[in-house]
Structures are given as structure tokens and as C-alpha cells.
């Protein structure tokens, strides 16, 4: 009752405190409201209602609102349902339909599904939901899970820029997709460009995450919390969870964003995250943490200009005289501002108006070469290839680009994406866009930081000469002759033209490729099929999944891809295509428009490029020769594209299209097309190109056949999110016909007959909707069929007949999402695991064999040298790895031979592990006796304690993984998963007791004669591991815990039984994303029960856990150890041959063993210092000097000890 009364009183006075004033400070020209955490809006709460009424009924039509994250709190069931307009779930969205003005949303942590793998789906759902509720309103939100920046022009003096900051901190799928970005650097470039273009306007930038905060996420806590939860408070302030400003990923993002803000004074950065209000100004940047619908979190008020722990609303008033005023309106007193302050007074820069007459001064043409940097002595051709070096270096006459005259004058829209080229996007008055892209490539910016400034840059840069800089001119002519849609490129010279503004210095004086950007309405363009609606690949994928009324013309795709093979264009990934749409008989048909023909006619000459093109390195760079044997390599970049858009045509279609293309691409057309090369370079490449094209035309069928058979092995057939009917008809002669219908009274929208001679497996994906799968015919067909039902309730009607008991149809669905009816000769795989039941078009991988190395060094054995092959095979929802390797020790002639098999489920199933390991002949170990007090006699020498042993170990285990990254690895290498393994093993050990060595002295070494005879053991093992690390291979933050138990059963001798348990905890502490200092700590222990074989005793030694001592120095019934290591990076080094990091390390190890009947309190301690080297960030080499009370030694290893 009290809240209702408060609501009525406040509502009646709402207009008085918010009325616009006309005083000496100037009239308010625009008001902007900001608030976060509105996903907790309750329609029954009067205060929440009043807050919305305050925003909606504010008596100024020139107003806007930004919701600063955590905008909705849906359940996963709601996200996966089709009901976007759920008024009961999101009442505040419906109320906002009454708001007049821009409505802005920036996503927060909860909007990305609280940082879980479902984040991308949830943010897409939220985008659709908001736009469904607020249709016909001015709604702005970074879409498609993109980071932004999104510009919202408010008026001539104010712009809002929206960022999705959670994108940077989300550990899972954050691919750029439709974001029009190629890498993270593009984002920062675009943000700077946007601020530069708005430098004469007031700018409000909004994102969920604050750059600075004096609340709990910033590491500030009330005294009680600091005292009662001191470790937690210290951890969050110094190390931090992913939500805390101290977390390395968060800190790196803050540093980058703040660096941008410092370049542009008086930008207002508004954020949320904390459930309070804060305002402070530093270095002419105005930081606002803009209030929250729910509040009460602690903040350190003294650090801010103005702040409040109360829930509430922020209002910014932009005045006509340039003043920017702030008010904070607490939720329980919206008519009584808690804070009123003026942020700053804006004064626009006075820009001198200039009238440019540059067009009259520009020449019509210019003589200019593409690049001179690829000229090398002929002796270098053997290694790097002759390539098109002369073509790059020859000056050509080209037209001069006039931005003011082209297509009636072009406006610069933005800088283009990508770091290999300089590019601009331009727009004509009719809205059609064009691109300028530099002919010269700049590869260093696209290479990993680890290899920049090294010879690798020169090697990759030199390989650009393998591409013909003018290939696109010829390709356009060939495409026209073949009847394909295409862009119409021209080579132009960009002059020093002031109309290019800030981009002039970067672009002037070079050759550029100038062509249309097929997007939107090009109904006046013949080469685009006169299409009035051209879209990108991601748009097509969304449309064809949503409805069967949107279909891709796969015959047109086939034609385009065969043409790619003809011209040897290996770079045909998703973003290299646009799609012209056509309305045909009530159905939308999409046909491809290829673009970016930079890699057509690419040659692969020289020894080094040939090596790089091996299947296990970069198989895609196949050379322009009369034929291509490795079609999987040539089509590697298009592997997802082809398996999505070439599922319908069978070989007859391919053969027919090959014949058709060969007919159209006549010798005359080919020889005419190569004359499109600039005349100055034609002597170098025209005839050669024509001859190879003519030979590739003759060989096109055999290349197409290889490509077709590769695609036909496993075929994905994807339905839609509507109700589909899948008809599976298994015929005689091992043929299977697949048909997809929208309803039984309509013709199929997909149909193809498969032969077992070509196809091994067909995978049908139902996606969403109530799908029906009709199965008929011979269930003994050799083609395996997998049916993945997807979301929604699916119905299977099985009328097939089984032969020989063969079940070749596998059904995957949730336990509650499927009804099986008819014959029972299906093989169901029902699981509630989301990964098992979803479609991921990028889940395809080629099988590959790669070489591996197997090296090491220690004092006992010397240097180990060896290696072997690694086989990676990919199956449905499973990745199998077979590793064969061996190495040899130079000092002892010991060797290791290892076979390892792993079959890892990618969708919640069980993993399988198998190992066979042989250590022979006379693999070296040490034995000094049993117990913690055993003394080593230095006078006898280390050789006296060495024993020689042959070992054979075999095991098989089954495992189960679960956790956030178990089946969906994070994009940044973070791990957060559990694993449980159980298995059986067989172990054989045979000790050779050389006379005169300690192992043969049974009187003093504590062993029995049977210990020195061959021992066979079998047993069972159980192991649990939890990993929460930032990087699996070189962790710098996080922890890993493992524990296990084994039961051993002797197969010969006395048939003794014994058991072993172990535990190991590793923690890594650091404070930044790229830390200079890492503190690594390991605690471990082992305990045995029963009469155990001495070689299985708990051990301490320099190889494993007690550096400063020889390997296997102490044996006992149990052992405990700790390793503490401080790793400090001295500097990054950069040289022409090598880039990397150099650091130092120091460690302290301690441990002891226990032996029944022995009384000892001694802890053995080892110390060491050394250095580490990480070349190219690929591996780590360590060398250290280790010492203890009885020994000192040098030890070198690959990777850190733990």
C-alpha cells in the first residue's frame, strides 16, 4: 500500500521537476536517460512502473534512452522457443512502445547467458525479441553478437556510439560472422575512425563494462567483507573473476578502450555492471556508471565526483550553449535528484571551409607499378619461385581515381576491414556502395604477433608475388563469357586528394582495385542479374534455415565453384560471396556473386612454397598448373561453403555443368580475356595464363570428379525451423533417395539419390519444428544414415525392412523430443546433451597426418631425439587421434616407443583411451634403496645406482568429460572442465641385476630375489581431473586438480595385490593478461597399500617432483611433495630470425617419503634457477641449474616442469 501511495504522489508531480528551463545556461536541446539491469523489471512494482513512466512521459520530444546491459533475464526454454513476443516475461519492452525517441540497448553479462556456451544464441534471440516488441520504433543494438561500434546519430551536435563489451570477455563463440570485421584490430580502427568523424560533435559512448569503478567489481569492499572474507576480497582485487576489473582479459580490454578515449577529450563513457551510480572525470574523460533498476552494492564514495548506492536513473541534458548536465534520480525519489552537476561545456572546433577544385587538377591517367619489392636475384627463384615478379614491377597506365566525379560523387562510409590491404568503402547518392582496395598487400599486420619483424614476414610478403595483381580483370571477362554473375573491377591510381580526408596519407600514390560492393539494390546492374536485393552469406544461411520458401540455387553455386576450379582460385571462404535474390513463383531464390579474386591464377613455385603446401601445413595454396591433384587442398577455404551449398547436385549434374562450362569457355574467349591484363604486362603473363587455362579446361572433368567424390562421402542435408517432412527411401543396388517436403501435397524442395559407391554417410538435420521422418525400403543399405532431430517434437515412421540384422539408420534426439513408430530396426541415441542434437556447419574437418617430435634431456640419459606421425581422423561427433613415436637417448641407448589412441566425443558421449608403451632395451632408472633416510655414496658414482629395466605398459580406459569447455572449447584457450576416467592395464617390468651395482646387492638394498625377476601385473585405475586454466599448454592463471586410485594384481610369482592412490594440485597466479610474473605452485602425494612391487613405489626425484636430486632418488610407501616456481619474463625479443620471450625462473622443491618401520622427520629440499625461452610462442625451452644438499646438475626440458 505504501508503494502504491508513493507511486500516485510521485506521478502527480512528475512534470514539475523535469520541466525544461530557459535560463542563462541555455535551453536543453536533448535529454538522454540511462539505466542498467532492467531485466529485473516487475510489472507489479509501483516504483518500477514509475521509472518507466518517468522516461516515457518526459515532456521533451527530443529525448532518448540507453539500457546499459542485463536487459532481459530469459530462461533457456524461452530462448529456444518460437515465442518472441512474450508480454508476461518482458512487460517493460511493451511499455516502451509509447516512447518517442531513440531506444538503445547494449548487451551485458546476463544477455550473453551469464558467460556460458549458449551466449551467442541468447544474444541473437534478445536482438530479435527486442525488435519484435518494439517494431516501428527507433531501436538500436549491436546485432548478431557483434562487438560494434554502432553509431546512433542523434542530431547535428550529438552522436551515441554503442559497444557490446561482453563480446570481448565472453570465452566462447565470438566469431565475427556478419560483423563486417576480420579481426579485433578492425574494431579498434573502426572505433577510432568513428570518433574522428564525430570530432566536432558531442559523443556518448555506451557499453556494459566500466573502464574504472569504485565498486565491488573494481575491488572495493566494505570493511566487514574485507575482514570476514579477506582471501576472497584480495583475490577479486588482485586476480579477479571474469566479472572483475582486475581479471587479465578485462584489464586488457579496459586498457585498449581507455587508450582510445584518451585520444578524444570529453567523450562520455557510460556503463553499468555495478548496481550503483558513479560519476567521475579523469584526463578529460567522463565516466558514468549509469544507475541500476536494482541497487545496494557498496562503492567507495570518496573516489567519485558524485555517486549513490541506491537504485535509480541517470539523465544527461545537452544544452544549446554546449553545457552537458547530469542528474541522478533515485528510484524511490525520482522527483528529487541526488546528484546535479555540469560535466563540461562543449565548444565545437572552428573548421575552415574550403572549396576544393582538385578534379580540374587531376590528370586522366598515371603510369605506376603495383610494387617493386618482389624483385630478387634469379638464384633466389629456386627457393621462392619466379612467380609474377616482373608483372608486379612493370609500370602500367591506369586511370586516376576522382572521388568527386565517380558515379556523381562518392562519400566515404568507412575504412574497409582486413589488415593485408588498405581499403575504403564509398557510397553514391543512390545508396549503392563501392570499394577501393589496394593492389599491394601488407601481410605483417595479418600475421601473429609472435612472428612479426622476422624473416617470416619477408617470406610471406614475398609469396604475394605468386598472385597476379591484375588477375581480377581477366576473371571478370572469363566470368562474363561463362555467363556467371561478377563484379566489374578496374585498376585505378589514387592521387593525393584532400577530399579523401584523413585517409589520404594512407592511400595516396598507390594502385587500387575499384569495384562495386554487391549489397542491397542493384536492379540496374546486368552483371548482378538486375537483383533488387543482394545479401551476404550469413543472411542466406539464416533465411534458408528459417523457411523452405528461401532456397539456394545449387546449380548456380555448382557453376560458380567449377569456374573457381578452372581459374585455380583457392580463397573462396564464406565472406568471398554475395547473393542475388530473386522472387520466382512465390519462392525466394539465391544465386551467388563471387568477389575478391585476389588468388586466381596463383602459382606455387619454389622449394619453400612447395613445402608449405603439404597437407599438414597449408594445403590450400595449390599452384596454377594444367591440373590440380589435391582438390581437398584447393577447396580447403571453401570446405564449409561447399558442404552447405553443394548438397543437391549428383555427378550427372556435375558432368553436365562441366560440359556446359567447357562449351562456353572457348579458346577464343580465353585468349580474348587475357588481353584484359594491362598491355604493359601482357608479354609476361598473358600467353602463359591462356595456355594453362586451356589445359585446365581439358582437365576440368577429372578435377571436378575428385572434388565431387570428396564432397559425396559424407553429405549434410539440412531442413528448416518450420515443420518439415523427410522421406528416406532405401532402394535396391545400395541407393538411397532423400526428399524434403513442406507438406505432402507439395513437390519436394530437396531431392537427391545417393549411391553407396560414392556416399558412405548421410546426415539429416531437422533443426526446429515438428518434423516427420518417413523411412521405407531396405534397412540393410550400405549407406549409413544419421537423423538428428533438433529442437521440437519429432516423429519417426519406420516402414523399412531389415536385412541381416543391420541397423544403418541412427536417430539422435532428446529423450522427450521424439516419437518412434513402426519397425524397431533403428538405432536410437537419445540424450539431453545439447551438442548431440544440434547442427553446426563448421564441424567438418579433413583427416590429416602430421609429423611430431619427441625430444628431451636429463642428466641420467642425456639427449633424447625422436619423433613420429600423428593421425587425426574425424567422425560424427568424434575426433580420433593415433600417435606413433619413438626416441633414443644418446648416453644410455635407452629408448621409448609409444602408441597412443584417443577417441574424444564432441557431444557428451564417452571418450576412449588406449596406450602401448615400450621402454627398452635397458631403460635407465635409479635405485638407491627404500626409505627417506637412504644415503647416496658419492664415492661409488652415479652409475652404481643405475638399474636397467625393460618395461611394457598397455592400458585401455573409458572417460567422460563435462563442464563449460568440455565440448565447446573457448575462443581464447581457457579450460573449465571435469574428466573422469576408468580403465584396465597390463604392466611388465624386467630388471637386469648387473653384478657390482647396488640393484644386485640384495643384502643391503632391501629387495627380494623375486623383485629382480620379470613381473607381470594387471589392474584397474580410476582418475578424476578438474581443469580451470587460462591456457592449457602454458597456463599463467588458474588451477588444475587430479586424483586417482589404482589396484594392481600380480599375474606371476606370489600373486600379490596392492593399491595406489595419488593427488596433484597445481595453481598458477598472475595479474595481467600478458603477465611478466607467474607464480606456479604444485602440491602432490602418493600412498600405497599392500605388498607392492618396488618399481611401483612412491618416488621422489629430479625427473618428476624433487629437482636438485637424481631421478627416483627416494622410494617409499608414500610420498608428499611441493614445487614452488616463480617465472619472470625479462623481455620480448625480436630479431630477423626469431621472435619470442626470454625469462628467468627460480624454484624451491621439498618433499619426503614414508616407509613402514622407518622413523624420519627429514624433508628433502631442492633449489634451482635458470632461464626459459619461448620462440614464436609455440613452445617453451627451459634450462636450469639445480642443487640440493647432495647434488647439483643442469637440466634442460621442453615446456615447464608443471
Buried (B, 14 or more C-beta within 10 A) or exposed (E): EEBEEBBEEBBEEBEEBBEEEEEEBBEBBBBBBBBBBBBBBEBEBBBBBBBBBBBBEBEBEBBBBBBBBBBBBBEBEBBBBEEBEBEEBBBBBBBBEEBBBBBBBBBBBBBBBBBBBBBBBBBBBBBEBBBBBBEEBEBBBBBBBBBBBBBBEBEEBBBBBBBBBBBBBBBBBBEBBBBBBBBBBBBBBBBBBBBEBBBEBBBBBBBBBBBBBBBBBBBBBBEEBBEEEEEEBEBBBEBBEBBBBBBBBBBBBBEBBBEBBEEBEBBBBBBBBBBBBBBBBEEEBBBBBBBBBBBEBBBBEEBBBBBBBBBBBBBBBBBEEBBBBBBBBBBBEBBEBBBEBEBBEBEEEEEEEEEEEBEEEBEEEBEBBBBEBBEBEEEBBEBBBBBBBBBBBBBBBBBBBBBBEBBEBBEBBBBBBBBBBBBBBBBBEEEBBBBBBBBBBBBBBBBEEBBBBBEBBBBBBBBBBBBBBBBBBBBBBBBBBBEBBBBBBBBBBBBEBEBBEEBBEBBEEBBBBBBBBBBBBBEEBEBBBEBBBBBBBBBBBBBBBBBBBBBBBBBBBBBBBBBBBBBBBBBBBBBBBBBBBBEEEEEBBBBBBBBBBBBBBBBBBBEBBBEBBBBEEBBBBBBBBEBBEBBBBBBBBBBBBBBBBBBBBBBEBBBEBBEBBBEBBEEEBBBBBBBBBBEBBBEBBBEBBBBBBBEBBEBBBBBBBBBBBBBBEBBBBBBBBBBBBBBBBBBEEBBBBBBBBBEEEEEBBBEBBBBBEBBEBBBBBBBBBBBBBBBBBBBBBBBBBBBBBBBBBBBBBBEBEBEEEBBBBBBBBBEEBBEBEBBEBBEBBBBEBBBBBBBBBEBBEBEBEEEEEBEBBBBBBBBBBBBBEBBBBBEBBBBBBBBBBBBBBEBBBBBBBBBBBBBBBBBBBEBBBBBBBBBBEBBBBBBBBBBBBBEBEEEEEBEBBBBBBBBBBBBBBBBBBEBBBBBBBBEBBBBBBBBBBBBBBBBBBBBBBBEEBBBBBEEEBBBEEBBBEEBBBBBBBBBBBBBBBBBBEBBBBBBBBBBBBBBBEBBEBEEBBBBBBBBBBBBBBBBBBEBBBBBBBBBBBBBBBEEBBBBBBBBBBBBBBBBBBBBBBBBBBBBBBBBBBBBBBEEBEEEEEBBBBBBBBBBBBBBBBBBEEBEBEEEBBBBBEBBBBBBBBEBBBBBBBBBBEBBEBEBBBEBBBB
